[in-house]
Amino acid sequence: MPLVKTATEQLRIRVPAARARKVRAILDKLGTDPGSLVNMLFAQVVMRHAIPFSITETDPETEVIRRDPTAMAVINDHKAGKIKHWHSMEDVFGE
């Protein structure tokens, strides 16, 4: 079966050098490289018509806490100086 050539485009991106080094080390352990990762990402964007992961300001666990009025009340009390320290999760949630 003949090899079909596809047109390619070279992309140049700038990322912090320390991040690039960390990513290359991880990808090397996974047996791939940054170019292949970008190709995988682009393929997923085309298939899904969306970014294939959620873009959030914080991690999902933090978002759960932010939506919990009891947790936020305790955190706000702490910020206001009404609570000096916590010893356990029971102190935070009163359980």
Sequence and secondary structure as in RCSB ss.txt:
>XXXX:A:sequence
MPLVKTATEQLRIRVPAARARKVRAILDKLGTDPGSLVNMLFAQVVMRHAIPFSITETDPETEVIRRDPTAMAVI
NDHKAGKIKHWHSMEDVFGE
>XXXX:A:secstr
                HHHHHHHHHHHHHHT  HHHHHHHHHHHHHHHTS SS   SS HHHHHHHT HHHHHHH
HHHHTTS    SSHHHHH  
